[in-house]
């Protein structure tokens, strides 16, 4: 009887350890899901249709409805490229996934001219991306933009 009890205790301990270790699984950067094989950026990609952007900025009453495209980046699995950003840039704006539903836009100059994307974020919720970002020029003028991007 003692052998059976010892065997059952050992089995329970092994099962408890396996359950605990599977709950604490950490995915590599840019991945999510129970198997850690789903790219976080997948929910942001909507090609070839893109996203209908509806944005309002603080500079000169900036208000635009236009199309942006979010594409994968070949540099890393947690990177994305955004085209037609601010309804103006010819070059891509690069962003990094910070978690499953959010990306950040670091300071960059997509067109190598006087405009610089200072900073920004985007968060997806129920298939709609909410963005906030600012674009500044070398004269110190800044457009603080908020908007929503909806799948087309």
C-alpha positions as YAML, in Angstrom:
chain: A
units: angstrom
residues:
- id: 1
  name: UNK
  ca: [0.00, 0.00, 0.00]
- id: 2
  name: UNK
  ca: [2.90, 2.34, 0.81]
- id: 3
  name: UNK
  ca: [4.32, 1.78, -2.69]
- id: 4
  name: UNK
  ca: [1.01, 2.75, -4.32]
- id: 5
  name: UNK
  ca: [0.72, 5.86, -2.15]
- id: 6
  name: UNK
  ca: [4.31, 6.85, -2.94]
- id: 7
  name: UNK
  ca: [3.72, 6.26, -6.65]
- id: 8
  name: UNK
  ca: [0.54, 8.39, -6.60]
- id: 9
  name: UNK
  ca: [2.33, 11.20, -4.70]
- id: 10
  name: UNK
  ca: [5.21, 11.16, -7.20]
- id: 11
  name: UNK
  ca: [2.74, 11.26, -10.10]
- id: 12
  name: UNK
  ca: [0.87, 14.17, -8.57]
- id: 13
  name: UNK
  ca: [4.14, 16.07, -8.04]
- id: 14
  name: UNK
  ca: [5.22, 15.53, -11.66]
- id: 15
  name: UNK
  ca: [1.79, 16.66, -12.93]
- id: 16
  name: UNK
  ca: [1.91, 19.77, -10.75]
- id: 17
  name: UNK
  ca: [5.38, 20.68, -12.02]
- id: 18
  name: UNK
  ca: [4.33, 20.21, -15.65]
- id: 19
  name: UNK
  ca: [1.25, 22.39, -15.18]
- id: 20
  name: UNK
  ca: [3.25, 25.12, -13.47]
- id: 21
  name: UNK
  ca: [5.97, 25.18, -16.14]
- id: 22
  name: UNK
  ca: [3.46, 25.36, -19.03]
- id: 23
  name: UNK
  ca: [1.70, 28.34, -17.42]
- id: 24
  name: UNK
  ca: [4.89, 30.37, -17.16]
- id: 25
  name: UNK
  ca: [5.97, 29.95, -20.77]
- id: 26
  name: UNK
  ca: [7.43, 33.15, -22.18]
- id: 27
  name: UNK
  ca: [7.37, 33.64, -25.93]
- id: 28
  name: UNK
  ca: [10.25, 35.11, -27.87]
- id: 29
  name: UNK
  ca: [9.96, 38.81, -28.80]
- id: 30
  name: UNK
  ca: [7.30, 39.35, -31.45]
- id: 31
  name: UNK
  ca: [5.46, 36.07, -30.85]
- id: 32
  name: UNK
  ca: [2.35, 35.13, -28.89]
- id: 33
  name: UNK
  ca: [-0.14, 32.29, -28.49]
- id: 34
  name: UNK
  ca: [-0.15, 29.02, -26.60]
- id: 35
  name: UNK
  ca: [2.49, 27.62, -28.95]
- id: 36
  name: UNK
  ca: [4.43, 30.93, -29.26]
- id: 37
  name: UNK
  ca: [4.34, 30.67, -33.06]
- id: 38
  name: UNK
  ca: [1.85, 33.46, -33.87]
- id: 39
  name: UNK
  ca: [3.45, 36.76, -34.84]
- id: 40
  name: UNK
  ca: [2.02, 39.64, -32.78]
- id: 41
  name: UNK
  ca: [2.06, 41.90, -35.83]
- id: 42
  name: UNK
  ca: [-0.29, 39.63, -37.81]
- id: 43
  name: UNK
  ca: [-3.43, 41.40, -36.56]
- id: 44
  name: UNK
  ca: [-2.08, 44.74, -37.90]
- id: 45
  name: UNK
  ca: [-1.43, 43.48, -41.44]
- id: 46
  name: UNK
  ca: [-4.35, 44.03, -43.85]
- id: 47
  name: UNK
  ca: [-2.95, 43.77, -47.35]
- id: 48
  name: UNK
  ca: [-3.69, 44.59, -50.06]
- id: 49
  name: UNK
  ca: [-6.63, 46.67, -48.79]
- id: 50
  name: UNK
  ca: [-4.94, 48.66, -46.05]
- id: 51
  name: UNK
  ca: [-6.57, 50.75, -43.35]
- id: 52
  name: UNK
  ca: [-8.94, 53.72, -43.62]
- id: 53
  name: UNK
  ca: [-7.27, 56.41, -41.55]
- id: 54
  name: UNK
  ca: [-9.33, 59.17, -39.94]
- id: 55
  name: UNK
  ca: [-6.99, 61.60, -38.19]
- id: 56
  name: UNK
  ca: [-7.06, 65.04, -36.64]
- id: 57
  name: UNK
  ca: [-4.00, 67.11, -35.84]
- id: 58
  name: UNK
  ca: [-3.36, 70.34, -33.97]
- id: 59
  name: UNK
  ca: [-1.43, 72.13, -36.70]
- id: 60
  name: UNK
  ca: [-3.47, 74.21, -39.14]
- id: 61
  name: UNK
  ca: [-6.59, 72.19, -38.43]
- id: 62
  name: UNK
  ca: [-5.02, 69.06, -39.88]
- id: 63
  name: UNK
  ca: [-7.86, 66.65, -40.60]
- id: 64
  name: UNK
  ca: [-7.51, 63.81, -43.04]
- id: 65
  name: UNK
  ca: [-9.23, 60.69, -44.25]
- id: 66
  name: UNK
  ca: [-6.84, 58.54, -46.27]
- id: 67
  name: UNK
  ca: [-5.40, 55.02, -46.57]
- id: 68
  name: UNK
  ca: [-2.36, 53.66, -44.74]
- id: 69
  name: UNK
  ca: [-0.78, 50.27, -45.22]
- id: 70
  name: UNK
  ca: [0.91, 48.21, -42.52]
- id: 71
  name: UNK
  ca: [3.35, 45.61, -43.76]
- id: 72
  name: UNK
  ca: [5.82, 43.22, -42.21]
- id: 73
  name: UNK
  ca: [9.42, 44.29, -41.93]
- id: 74
  name: UNK
  ca: [12.21, 41.99, -42.98]
- id: 75
  name: UNK
  ca: [14.49, 43.28, -40.21]
- id: 76
  name: UNK
  ca: [12.77, 41.46, -37.29]
- id: 77
  name: UNK
  ca: [9.55, 39.67, -36.42]
- id: 78
  name: UNK
  ca: [8.54, 42.43, -33.98]
- id: 79
  name: UNK
  ca: [8.89, 45.21, -36.61]
- id: 80
  name: UNK
  ca: [6.31, 46.67, -38.99]
- id: 81
  name: UNK
  ca: [6.42, 49.26, -41.80]
- id: 82
  name: UNK
  ca: [3.68, 51.85, -42.30]
- id: 83
  name: UNK
  ca: [3.25, 53.48, -45.71]
- id: 84
  name: UNK
  ca: [1.47, 56.76, -46.51]
- id: 85
  name: UNK
  ca: [1.92, 57.80, -42.89]
- id: 86
  name: UNK
  ca: [0.47, 61.27, -42.06]
- id: 87
  name: UNK
  ca: [-0.95, 61.12, -45.59]
- id: 88
  name: UNK
  ca: [2.33, 62.65, -46.63]
- id: 89
  name: UNK
  ca: [5.48, 60.57, -46.27]
- id: 90
  name: UNK
  ca: [6.78, 58.72, -49.29]
- id: 91
  name: UNK
  ca: [9.15, 56.59, -47.23]
- id: 92
  name: UNK
  ca: [8.06, 53.98, -44.73]
- id: 93
  name: UNK
  ca: [7.60, 54.78, -41.06]
- id: 94
  name: UNK
  ca: [9.03, 51.95, -38.96]
- id: 95
  name: UNK
  ca: [7.44, 50.74, -35.73]
- id: 96
  name: UNK
  ca: [8.13, 48.07, -33.12]
- id: 97
  name: UNK
  ca: [5.62, 45.78, -31.44]
- id: 98
  name: UNK
  ca: [5.79, 46.39, -27.69]
- id: 99
  name: UNK
  ca: [3.16, 43.83, -26.77]
- id: 100
  name: UNK
  ca: [0.36, 41.85, -28.37]
- id: 101
  name: UNK
  ca: [-1.79, 44.89, -29.17]
- id: 102
  name: UNK
  ca: [0.59, 47.87, -29.24]
- id: 103
  name: UNK
  ca: [3.36, 49.29, -31.39]
- id: 104
  name: UNK
  ca: [5.62, 52.28, -30.81]
- id: 105
  name: UNK
  ca: [7.02, 54.65, -33.40]
- id: 106
  name: UNK
  ca: [10.54, 55.83, -32.57]
- id: 107
  name: UNK
  ca: [11.91, 59.17, -33.73]
- id: 108
  name: UNK
  ca: [12.78, 58.97, -37.41]
- id: 109
  name: UNK
  ca: [12.92, 60.95, -40.66]
- id: 110
  name: UNK
  ca: [11.20, 58.77, -43.29]
- id: 111
  name: UNK
  ca: [11.79, 61.06, -46.27]
- id: 112
  name: UNK
  ca: [15.13, 62.51, -45.17]
- id: 113
  name: UNK
  ca: [13.77, 66.05, -45.31]
- id: 114
  name: UNK
  ca: [12.74, 68.65, -42.75]
- id: 115
  name: UNK
  ca: [9.95, 66.56, -41.18]
- id: 116
  name: UNK
  ca: [10.64, 64.11, -38.36]
- id: 117
  name: UNK
  ca: [8.20, 61.71, -36.76]
- id: 118
  name: UNK
  ca: [8.97, 62.52, -33.15]
- id: 119
  name: UNK
  ca: [7.15, 59.70, -31.41]
- id: 120
  name: UNK
  ca: [3.96, 57.74, -31.48]
- id: 121
  name: UNK
  ca: [1.97, 54.70, -30.51]
- id: 122
  name: UNK
  ca: [-0.74, 52.55, -31.97]
- id: 123
  name: UNK
  ca: [-3.05, 50.16, -30.17]
- id: 124
  name: UNK
  ca: [-5.48, 47.71, -31.72]
- id: 125
  name: UNK
  ca: [-8.79, 46.93, -30.04]
- id: 126
  name: UNK
  ca: [-11.61, 45.03, -31.75]
- id: 127
  name: UNK
  ca: [-9.97, 45.45, -35.15]
- id: 128
  name: UNK
  ca: [-9.54, 49.25, -34.90]
- id: 129
  name: UNK
  ca: [-6.12, 50.87, -34.46]
- id: 130
  name: UNK
  ca: [-6.00, 54.00, -32.31]
- id: 131
  name: UNK
  ca: [-2.94, 56.13, -33.04]
- id: 132
  name: UNK
  ca: [-1.30, 59.12, -31.42]
- id: 133
  name: UNK
  ca: [1.84, 60.65, -32.82]
- id: 134
  name: UNK
  ca: [3.53, 63.95, -33.50]
- id: 135
  name: UNK
  ca: [5.36, 65.23, -36.55]
- id: 136
  name: UNK
  ca: [7.76, 68.16, -36.24]
- id: 137
  name: UNK
  ca: [9.72, 70.20, -38.74]
- id: 138
  name: UNK
  ca: [13.10, 71.84, -38.39]
- id: 139
  name: UNK
  ca: [11.42, 75.17, -37.57]
- id: 140
  name: UNK
  ca: [9.98, 73.69, -34.39]
- id: 141
  name: UNK
  ca: [6.37, 73.43, -35.60]
- id: 142
  name: UNK
  ca: [4.64, 70.29, -34.37]
- id: 143
  name: UNK
  ca: [1.45, 68.55, -35.42]
- id: 144
  name: UNK
  ca: [0.06, 66.40, -32.60]
- id: 145
  name: UNK
  ca: [-2.17, 63.82, -34.25]
- id: 146
  name: UNK
  ca: [-4.82, 61.44, -32.94]
- id: 147
  name: UNK
  ca: [-6.79, 59.08, -35.10]
- id: 148
  name: UNK
  ca: [-8.33, 55.73, -35.81]
- id: 149
  name: UNK
  ca: [-7.46, 53.28, -38.56]
- id: 150
  name: UNK
  ca: [-10.19, 50.85, -39.59]
- id: 151
  name: UNK
  ca: [-9.71, 47.81, -41.84]
- id: 152
  name: UNK
  ca: [-10.88, 48.39, -45.40]
...
